[in-house]
């Protein structure tokens, strides 16, 4: 009986230890999702222009939801954006033109081209500020990881060409889909620091 009681006590403690180990880590470590690769073709390097706000002091952008765990990478105009994980095109807006050479104005926030890729597990990835009509995929199409989606740009509220990438709970098809981002590390580039250059291993 004593042995059984001590075993029950141990089983009751284990979940607490697990929770303690999770909440003792930084936010991106606590809920990092596996299987996500850098959202551009392999063997190409780009600069991490803005990691999640939780990593920055003082925080300049990505300071709060819905962009808290978003990533910005310095892709140039027309550079290829690729699927970070396999999934189905849930939402795609590609009709907005470039408003100016540098759209660093919140007035353009509703005029971004983007693709939402549903991964079928309650999570989606989103690819913001894409080039007008550059899409290489169609609505409701299933695409494999690494598949080219379209080109980078600065459509919408954007201070220069880049890709704004995030993992989030699968949104409704509202425009824009404005759901909270989720913590994510990349299987190939990890959790890169601001201004670091990283090389994709995202093979189709």
Order of alpha helices (4+ residues) and beta strands (2+ residues): alpha-alpha-beta-beta-beta-beta-beta-beta-beta-beta-beta-beta-beta
